[in-house]
């Protein structure tokens, strides 16, 4: 297996991830895969923090395995994010983004529309 896969598997097996939202509320410990599910449902927002030990906290969007690399560009230059591409259906359903929103990867600068995002 790849080194990245092995690292992600180890993170999941440890099951010691915690989430702290912007209100200071904490959840966990959970497996890394559960944390990824929360990200995909847009239950983890930019500014929320995660920790493996409940002591040292990192911005969720700074954890590479969570893939919170996407921003929504709406009406000119108004931006929302970052979030995971997997969260797009939830963002649409909640009315946070609209059908004409452009999605921009903050790492690669690649742009997608809603239909292109569904294929990615």
Buried (B, 14 or more C-beta within 10 A) or exposed (E): EEEEEEEBEEBBEEBBBBBBBEEEEEBBBBBBBBBBBBBBEBBBBBEBBBBBEEEEBEEBBEBEBBBBBBBBBBEEEEEBBBBBBBBBBBBBEEEBBEEEBBBBBBEEEEEBEBEEBEEE
